[in-house]
Amino acid sequence: MGLCGSKPRANPTLSSSPNSNTHFTDTNANEQLPKNPIPTPKKSPLFPFYTPSPAHHFFSAKSPAPATPRRFFKPPSPAKHIRAVLARRHGSVKPNEATIPEDEVVALDKNFGFSKQFEQKFEVGGEVGRGHFGYTCSAKFLKGQLKGQHVAVKVIPKAKMTTAIAIEDVRREVKILRALTGHKNLIQFHDAYEDNDNVYIVMELCEGGELLDRILSRGGKYTEEDAKAVIIQILNVVAFCHLQGVVHRDLKPENFLFTSKEENSELKAIDFGLSDFVKPDERLNDIVGSAYYVAPEVLHRAYSTEADVWSVGVIAYILLCGSRPFWARTESGIFRAVLRATPSFDEPPWPSLSDEAKDFVKRLLNKDPRKRMTAAQALSHPWIKNYKDVKVPLDILVFKLMKTYMRSSSLRKAALRQFSSHCLTALPELPPLPSHWSRCRTLAGAGISPEPPPEARRSRCRKLAGNFAGILPELSPESCQNHRWNLAGTAVEIATAAN
């Protein structure tokens, strides 16, 4: 489905590009302001749109005529806004809208520095797919070690790159594909080429069709065991991307291809045109993605890698029951459902599915990204972890905690070292978790040490113990009870040191 969004305001000019995010530039920033500027009203935190009365600016404070009362209108949907951006990316601007100046287009440098020997190395075949910003065709190597091998070529016309941002987005897509090379569930990237008219991205050819086609061929749903095989491959590639600092931002069944027609063929993630690099503590604010799979925090314009996990949850919901968790007749209605509605687990076939399967999907579709499982944690869930010796990759959360550690005080670093030593050491069997929480609260709240430290240090240690107790649900889900008990035991140790 691609991007979806709301009708742009009158003044801003949207500059965007193929495979890119939405960018806004206010062209009236340098214009002379009126002598009596209109006070800016308070904006809604979710939809910062306000439309005053058309006659409001005719009346000043000195005018005897009463001011026209302000009228608040229902804020437009983000869907219309993004749809307008998409139209500009395609170059299909309406007659009454502003067009890109001709001299600005000519001034753009569309030389990417890619090899220009595409026609000498490949024999182009027929078209196999078409997207928003280009099309994909098959091709065959004409020489070299891969002579005769068939590949897929994504063709992006330079004529559609009407802004500097568009050109940078193509560079970023190629950079991401090169950075992610090597994972078995990622489309294999060969090289990028260009000529005067197009950019050619040469990749592996997957002939097994889309995941969406497989779902439809099965009558709309998978069995639990078959769904596990698909979801594990998706989670593996998502965890790998997050460890490399890449967020996909457009995960959906259409963007996963099978390598062959065989039932047990490997699944490959494709289409990194909307992907971006993200740091562990960075938040993105571009509304991109597909309506049915977009995460709530994306609509709130503050998100990170957790948005991809939400999309995996939507895919898992579809695989298990054959229907979407959020549905409406319009894109704006879908966005409202994503923000407000709760997925149903009461209708068939959910009552017949296992409790672990339902718990798995619920944890992926948690609207609070802080409480949502990471991709690595999802692979540790009881519904997944016992399936054919699943290997759990390194969690992206490790990098976030390492960064927190490097910025910590010497006291906090000492406590964190003690904390990590307990996590890596096999502890004896611990009592039930509630008793640990009770003991932790008791020790953190009362001074029982014969030689208590100074009050300032005791206060800092208590706060540190509380912080550890607060991050336990984030470090491991309830499914990993033994791991959580170890963490709780460590929190007790820290709380004891505080007293």
N, C-alpha and C positions, 0 to 999 in steps of 0.2 A: 504493500500500500504506500510505503514511502512516507514522506512528510505530510503533515496535515496542520493547518493553522488559521488564525483569524485575519480579517480584512485590515490592512495597515491603516494607520491614522493618516490624516491629510498631509502633514508636514514631513514626516520622516521619509527618507529614501532608503530602500532596502538594497544593500549590495551583497550579493551572494553568488554561489557558484555550484558547479557540479560536485556532488559528493561532499558537500560541506555543510556547516552549521548555519544557523540564521544569524545575521549580523545587521545591526541597525546603525544608521548614521543620520544625525539631524542636520539637514542642509541649511536650516534657518538659524544656526548657532551664531553666525557672524552678522546677522541683520540687525538694524537699529531697533531697539526696543521702544515701545510707546512710552510717553511721559508718565502715564498712569497705568502701570502694568497690572494685569489682573492677578489677584492673589491666587496662588496655587492651592487648591483644596487638598485635604488629606486623602491619600490613595488607599485603596484596599490592598492588603498584603498579598492577596492571591491574584486579583485582576485589577491592576492599576490603571483602569480606564475611567475617565470622567469627561462628560460632554456638557459644557455649559450652554445656556440659552444663546441662540445666534445674535440676539440684540443686546447681550450683556455689555459688550465693549462700547456701546454708544453712550452709555451713561457714566459719568464720572462722579466723584464724591461731591463736587460743587454743583452738579446739575440739580435743578428743582424737580425734575421728573423722577418718579420712583424707579428704582432699578428692577429690571425684569427678574423675577425669582428664578433661582437656579433649578434646573430640571435634571434629575439623575436618571439615566437610562440603564437598562439591563446591559451589563458588560458583554461584549462580543466573545465568542468562543475562540480559544487558541487555534482551533482547527482552521477557521477562515484565514487567520493571520498567516499560518504556515503554508496554506494553499496558495496565497498570494505570492509568498516568497518563492515557492516552487515554480509558479508561472514565470517569474522573472528569471529564474535559473534556466528555464527552457527557452527563454527569449520570446515567449508569447505574451507580451505586454499588451493590455487592452488599449484601444485608440485614445481613450480619455486619460490614460495614465502617462506619467513621465517616462521617456525613453532614455537610453544611455547615449550621451553625446558621441558623435562619430569620431571626433578627434581623440577622445579618451580611449576608445577601443583600439584605434590604430597605435597609440602610444604604448600599449601593453607589450611586454617582452614574453613571447610564448615559446621561447627556446628553453627546453628542459635539460638539455645536455645528455639526453638518452641517445643510444645508438640509432643511426639512420639507415641501417641495412636490413630493414624488415622484409622488403620485397625480395631481397637476394637470399634470405634464409628460410622463408616460409612460403608455402603454397596455400592460399586462402580457400576455404570451403564455404559451405552454406551457413546461414544464420541459425543459431540455436537458441537465442533468447534476446529480449529487448528490455531495457530499463528506462529510467527517467532521463539519464544523461548520456546514453549511448546504447550500444548493442554488443552482443557477444556472438562470435562466429567460430567455427572450427578451422583448424589449419594443420599443416604437416611440415615437419622439419625437412629441408631440402639437402642439408649437408651437416657434417659434424658427427659426433658420437651418437646423437639422438636422431640420426637420419631415418625418416619414415615414421617417426613417432607422431601420433596425433595429439594436439593440444587445443586449449580454448584460448581465444584472444578477445579481450575486452577492448572495444574501440570507442574512444572518447573524442568526438569532433572538437577541434580547436575553435571552431566558429561559435560554440556554446560557452566558451570561456571568456565571458565579457567583462570580468573584473579581475583585479589582482588577487582577490581572495579565491576566485575560482581556480586560478593557476596554482596557488599555494595548496589548495585542497588536493589537487591531482598529485603534487609532489609528496604530500603527506601520506596519501594512500599507498604510493609506491614504497615510501620509506617504512610504513607499517608492515607491508607484505614482506619486505626484506628482513625486518627485525623479527618477524614471527616464523621464519622459515625453520622447519625441522620437526614440527609436531605431526604425528600421524593423522590427527583429526583436523588438520588445517589444509586448505587447498595449497598445493605446491606451486610456488612462484618460480618462474624461469628467468624472465628478464623484461625490461621495458624498452620500447622503441618509439620513435616518432618520425614524422615527415612534416611537410608544410601544412597538411590538413588535419592530421589525427595524431593521437597518442595511442600506442598499442601496448597493453599489459598482457603478457603471455603467461598462462597458468596451465595447471593440470586439467585435463578433460575428464569430467565425471559423467559416465553414461548411464548411471542408475536412476536418474531422475530425482526430483525434489522429495523431501520428507513429507511435504503436504500431499503429494500424489500417493505415497504409500499409505498415509492415513486414510485417504478417501477410498483407496482400493480395498482396505480392510473394513469398510463399512463405517468408518468414522472413529474407531477406537482400537486400542491395543489391549492385550492381556497384561497383567501386572508384570510377568516375567519378561515379555517382549518390550514393554515400556521401560523396564530397568535397563535393558541393553542399549536403548537409544539415549536415555537420559544420562547414563554414565559417560557416554562418549561426548555428549554436549557439555557436561560439567567439567570433564577433563580439559577440553579445549578452552572453556571459559576461564578456568583456574590458571591455565598456562598464559592466556592473554593478560590476565590481571597481574600475574607475577612479572610480566614484561612491561608493565605500566601502560597497557592498552585497554580501553573500554570500547566494546563493539558498538553498542547503542542501537542496533537494529536486528536483534536476534528474533527469528521467527522461522516457522517450518520451511518457508520458501527459500531461506538462506542457508539451508543444509542440503547437501547433495550426497547421494550414494555413489560409490565408485563404480558399481556394476549393478546389473539386474538381479544378482543373487540375493537371497533373502537375508543372509548374514554378512553382507558386504559392509565395508567401513563407511562411516559418515564423515563428511568434510564440511567445515564451516567456510562460507564464501562471503563476498561482498563487504569489503571493509571501507566502502566509500564514505560512510558516516562515522567511522571510528576516529578516535583521537587518543593522544597520549595524555595520561593523567598521573599526577604525583599522589603518594599515599594520603596526604592531608589536603589535597586540592578538591575544590568543588566546581563542577561545570554548571553553566546556566543556559545553554542552548536547548530549545525544545526541538528535539529531533527524534526520529523513530517511526514506528507504525502504531496506529491508534490502539489496536487491540492488545498490544504488547508493551505499551509505554508504562513506566513506573510512575506512581503518584509524585515522587520527589522531582521527577523530570518536569512535570507540569508546574511544580512550585519553583522551578529554576534553581535548584541547589541539589546536585547529585554527584555520585561517583560510581565506582565499580558495582555498588549494590544494585544499580538499575538493571544491569545485565542479569543478575540473579532473579529479579522479579520476572523478567521475560522468560527465563527458564521455567519458573513456576507456572506461567501461563501455558507454556508448551506442555508441561507435565500434566496439567489439568485437562488439556485437550486430548492428549494421548490416552488418558485413563477413562474419560467419560464421553469423548466425542463432541463436546460443545465448549464454547468459550465461557470463561468465568465472568466476563463483563461484556454486555451486548446492548446496543441501542440502534435505532434506525439512522441516526446521524452521527457524524464524528464528534460533534460537541456533546451529544448525549453519551457517547462512549467515554469521553473524558470525565464527565460528571459521574458516571458509574465507577470509573477507576478511582476517583477521589472519595466517593461516599459509600458505594455499595459494598456488600460483603459477599464473597462467592458462596454459592449454595452447595452443601454437601449432604442434602437430605433427599434429593431426587435420584432415581435410578441412573446409573448403576452404583452410586456411592455406597448405599447401605450394604451391598454385597462385597465391597472391597475391604481390604484389611485396614485396621486402625492405624497401622504404621504408614500405609500409603497415604491415608488422609492427613496424618500428622505431618508427613514430609511436604505435601503440597501446601498445607496451611503455613508452615514455617517459611516457605519460599515466597508466599503471597502476603507476608506481614507488611502492613502499610508503613510501619516504622522501620526505616533502613538500618537503624542501630540495633534492632532486635532480629533482623532478618539474617538467616544463615549466609555465610560466604560459600563460594563454590567448593572449597576444600572441606568445610564443615558439612555440607550437604552430602559429600561422598563418605562421610563418617556416620551418617544417619543409619539406624538399624534396618531400615527398609532397603538400603543400598549396600552397606559395607560387607555383608556376607555373600554378595553375588559374585561368584567366580574370582575370589581373591582380588578385590578392588584395591588398587594402590592409591593412597591419599597423597596428593602433592603438597608442597609447602604452601601454607596459607598466607595470603596477602596481608592478613592481620599481623603477621610476624614483623613485617617491615614497619607498620605503623607503631607497634610497640617498641621496636628498636629506635625509631626516631624519637619517641617519647623518652626513652631511656637516655639517649645522648643529650637531651635538653634538661634532664633532671638535675636536682641538687645532689650533693655528695651523700646526704642522708637517704634520699630516695633511691639512689643507685645502690647503696648498701642493702636496702630492704629488697630491691628488685633482684639483686644477686642471690639473696637468700630464697626469694620466691622461686626463681628459676631452678635452683638446685633441688628444691622439693619436687618440682614438676618433672625433673629428669631422673629422679631417684624412685625406685619402687618402694612405696610406703606400705606398712602393714595394713590389714583390712580396717577400715574406719567405721565408726558407728553411722547410723542413718544421717542424711544430710541435715534435716531440721535441727538435730541436737548440736551440730557444728555451728549453725547460724546462731542458735541461742547462746552457746558458749562464747562465740565471737563477740556478740553484742554485750554479754556480761563482762568479759575481760576488757573490752574496749571502753566500757563505761565506768569501771571501778578500778581503783589503785590497789593492787594486791602484792606488789613487789616489796620485799623488806627494805630495799634501798631505792625508792622511786627517783627517777631522773627529775631534773628541773621542770617546772610547770610548762614552760614554753616548748621544750622538746617533747614532753608527754603529749601536748596538744597536737603537735605536728605528726607524731606517730599515730595518734588516734585517727587523724584525718587521713593519713596514708592507709591505715587498715580499712577505713571506710571506702576509700577509692578502690582498693583491691576487691573488697566484697561487691562493689558496684559493677566491676567489669567481669565478674565471673560468668554471668549469663552470656556475655559477648564472646568470651574465650572458648566456650564449648557448650553445645546444646544439651538439653536435659537427657537426650538419648545416651550421651557418654557419661553415665552416672559415676563410674569409677574415677574418671578424669576430674569431674567436678568435685568429688569428695577430696581428692588430693589438693585441689586449689583451695577448697574451703579449709582444709587442715593447715595450709600455708598461711591463710588469712588469720587463723587462730594464733600461729606462731608470731606473726607480726603484731597482732593485738596484744599478745603477752609481753612482747618487747616494749610496747608502748606504756606498760604499767610497771 
